[in-house]
Amino acid sequence: MKQPLVAALRTSLALALMAALPVHAEPILVTGWASPGPTAVVRISNTVPAVSARVYAGAFATMESGSNTFASWCIDIFQPTQIGTTVTNFSQVTGEAFFGGQTVRFDQLGQLATLAYADALSSATHAAAFQLAIWEITNEISGT
């Protein structure tokens, strides 16, 4: 049971690395939000690069090749995504390739998927919490 959740998250996270490398792949369309209800708005701030903004947090409803739909999550908090955008400049990469020697982050994402993915799309609040946890794992460097 744990492996399908981890595999699903790996796929969603890998596809969310939309700007990783410019490689030809099947285009994906961000069609909306994957969770029911209004999406949560959260405040983010960062020193380098300097960012202070209110952003939406949650899962994207995503479509590949006009038929395969799935939920995807944002990894790069500094790379905006817009609903209705067709994305072509991405490459699916493994967690090991994305995080390099920081395999603990990949393991933490797997633990998050195992513990919380089942409820992540049940409400806008759960989706936002799951998104914030992803951002914390993938972007935090100060240990706070």
Contacts in CASP RR format, 6 or more apart in sequence:
PFRMAT RR
TARGET T0000
AUTHOR 0000-0000-0000
METHOD contacts of the structure
MODEL  1
MKQPLVAALRTSLALALMAALPVHAEPILVTGWASPGPTAVVRISNTVPA
VSARVYAGAFATMESGSNTFASWCIDIFQPTQIGTTVTNFSQVTGEAFFG
GQTVRFDQLGQLATLAYADALSSATHAAAFQLAIWEITNEISGT
2 114 0 8 1.000
5 110 0 8 1.000
5 113 0 8 1.000
5 114 0 8 1.000
5 117 0 8 1.000
5 118 0 8 1.000
6 110 0 8 1.000
6 113 0 8 1.000
6 114 0 8 1.000
8 113 0 8 1.000
8 117 0 8 1.000
9 73 0 8 1.000
9 109 0 8 1.000
9 110 0 8 1.000
9 112 0 8 1.000
9 113 0 8 1.000
9 117 0 8 1.000
10 94 0 8 1.000
10 95 0 8 1.000
10 109 0 8 1.000
10 110 0 8 1.000
11 70 0 8 1.000
11 92 0 8 1.000
12 59 0 8 1.000
12 70 0 8 1.000
12 71 0 8 1.000
12 72 0 8 1.000
12 73 0 8 1.000
13 72 0 8 1.000
13 73 0 8 1.000
13 75 0 8 1.000
13 95 0 8 1.000
13 109 0 8 1.000
13 134 0 8 1.000
14 92 0 8 1.000
14 93 0 8 1.000
14 94 0 8 1.000
14 95 0 8 1.000
14 98 0 8 1.000
15 28 0 8 1.000
15 62 0 8 1.000
15 70 0 8 1.000
15 72 0 8 1.000
15 90 0 8 1.000
15 92 0 8 1.000
16 60 0 8 1.000
16 72 0 8 1.000
16 73 0 8 1.000
16 74 0 8 1.000
16 75 0 8 1.000
16 76 0 8 1.000
17 75 0 8 1.000
17 76 0 8 1.000
17 90 0 8 1.000
17 91 0 8 1.000
17 92 0 8 1.000
17 93 0 8 1.000
17 98 0 8 1.000
18 28 0 8 1.000
18 79 0 8 1.000
18 81 0 8 1.000
18 87 0 8 1.000
18 89 0 8 1.000
18 90 0 8 1.000
19 76 0 8 1.000
19 79 0 8 1.000
19 89 0 8 1.000
19 90 0 8 1.000
20 90 0 8 1.000
20 91 0 8 1.000
20 93 0 8 1.000
20 98 0 8 1.000
21 90 0 8 1.000
21 91 0 8 1.000
21 93 0 8 1.000
22 89 0 8 1.000
22 91 0 8 1.000
23 89 0 8 1.000
23 90 0 8 1.000
23 91 0 8 1.000
24 88 0 8 1.000
25 88 0 8 1.000
25 90 0 8 1.000
25 91 0 8 1.000
25 92 0 8 1.000
26 64 0 8 1.000
26 65 0 8 1.000
27 64 0 8 1.000
27 65 0 8 1.000
27 86 0 8 1.000
27 87 0 8 1.000
27 88 0 8 1.000
28 62 0 8 1.000
28 63 0 8 1.000
28 64 0 8 1.000
28 72 0 8 1.000
28 86 0 8 1.000
28 87 0 8 1.000
28 90 0 8 1.000
29 62 0 8 1.000
29 63 0 8 1.000
29 64 0 8 1.000
29 66 0 8 1.000
29 84 0 8 1.000
29 85 0 8 1.000
29 86 0 8 1.000
29 87 0 8 1.000
30 60 0 8 1.000
30 61 0 8 1.000
30 62 0 8 1.000
30 72 0 8 1.000
30 81 0 8 1.000
30 82 0 8 1.000
30 83 0 8 1.000
30 84 0 8 1.000
30 85 0 8 1.000
30 86 0 8 1.000
30 87 0 8 1.000
31 60 0 8 1.000
31 61 0 8 1.000
31 62 0 8 1.000
31 63 0 8 1.000
31 69 0 8 1.000
31 83 0 8 1.000
31 84 0 8 1.000
32 60 0 8 1.000
32 61 0 8 1.000
32 83 0 8 1.000
32 84 0 8 1.000
33 39 0 8 1.000
33 56 0 8 1.000
33 58 0 8 1.000
33 59 0 8 1.000
33 60 0 8 1.000
33 61 0 8 1.000
33 83 0 8 1.000
33 124 0 8 1.000
33 127 0 8 1.000
34 58 0 8 1.000
34 59 0 8 1.000
34 60 0 8 1.000
34 61 0 8 1.000
34 62 0 8 1.000
34 71 0 8 1.000
34 72 0 8 1.000
34 121 0 8 1.000
34 127 0 8 1.000
35 58 0 8 1.000
35 59 0 8 1.000
35 120 0 8 1.000
35 121 0 8 1.000
35 122 0 8 1.000
35 123 0 8 1.000
35 124 0 8 1.000
35 126 0 8 1.000
35 127 0 8 1.000
36 122 0 8 1.000
36 123 0 8 1.000
36 124 0 8 1.000
37 123 0 8 1.000
37 124 0 8 1.000
38 124 0 8 1.000
39 56 0 8 1.000
39 57 0 8 1.000
39 58 0 8 1.000
39 124 0 8 1.000
39 127 0 8 1.000
39 128 0 8 1.000
40 56 0 8 1.000
40 57 0 8 1.000
40 58 0 8 1.000
40 124 0 8 1.000
40 125 0 8 1.000
40 127 0 8 1.000
40 128 0 8 1.000
41 54 0 8 1.000
41 55 0 8 1.000
41 56 0 8 1.000
41 57 0 8 1.000
42 54 0 8 1.000
42 55 0 8 1.000
42 56 0 8 1.000
42 57 0 8 1.000
42 128 0 8 1.000
42 132 0 8 1.000
43 52 0 8 1.000
43 53 0 8 1.000
43 54 0 8 1.000
43 55 0 8 1.000
44 51 0 8 1.000
44 52 0 8 1.000
44 53 0 8 1.000
44 54 0 8 1.000
44 55 0 8 1.000
44 77 0 8 1.000
44 135 0 8 1.000
45 51 0 8 1.000
45 52 0 8 1.000
45 53 0 8 1.000
46 52 0 8 1.000
46 77 0 8 1.000
46 78 0 8 1.000
49 78 0 8 1.000
51 77 0 8 1.000
51 78 0 8 1.000
55 77 0 8 1.000
57 127 0 8 1.000
57 128 0 8 1.000
57 131 0 8 1.000
57 132 0 8 1.000
57 135 0 8 1.000
58 73 0 8 1.000
58 74 0 8 1.000
58 124 0 8 1.000
58 127 0 8 1.000
58 128 0 8 1.000
58 130 0 8 1.000
58 131 0 8 1.000
59 71 0 8 1.000
59 72 0 8 1.000
59 73 0 8 1.000
59 120 0 8 1.000
59 121 0 8 1.000
59 127 0 8 1.000
59 130 0 8 1.000
59 131 0 8 1.000
60 71 0 8 1.000
60 72 0 8 1.000
60 73 0 8 1.000
60 74 0 8 1.000
60 81 0 8 1.000
60 83 0 8 1.000
61 69 0 8 1.000
61 71 0 8 1.000
62 69 0 8 1.000
62 70 0 8 1.000
62 71 0 8 1.000
62 72 0 8 1.000
63 69 0 8 1.000
64 70 0 8 1.000
71 120 0 8 1.000
71 121 0 8 1.000
73 130 0 8 1.000
73 131 0 8 1.000
73 134 0 8 1.000
74 81 0 8 1.000
74 131 0 8 1.000
74 134 0 8 1.000
74 135 0 8 1.000
75 98 0 8 1.000
75 134 0 8 1.000
75 138 0 8 1.000
76 138 0 8 1.000
76 139 0 8 1.000
77 135 0 8 1.000
77 138 0 8 1.000
77 139 0 8 1.000
81 87 0 8 1.000
95 106 0 8 1.000
95 109 0 8 1.000
96 103 0 8 1.000
96 106 0 8 1.000
98 106 0 8 1.000
99 105 0 8 1.000
99 106 0 8 1.000
105 137 0 8 1.000
105 138 0 8 1.000
108 137 0 8 1.000
109 134 0 8 1.000
109 137 0 8 1.000
109 138 0 8 1.000
112 130 0 8 1.000
112 133 0 8 1.000
112 134 0 8 1.000
112 137 0 8 1.000
116 126 0 8 1.000
116 129 0 8 1.000
116 130 0 8 1.000
116 133 0 8 1.000
117 130 0 8 1.000
119 126 0 8 1.000
120 126 0 8 1.000
120 127 0 8 1.000
120 129 0 8 1.000
120 130 0 8 1.000
121 127 0 8 1.000
END
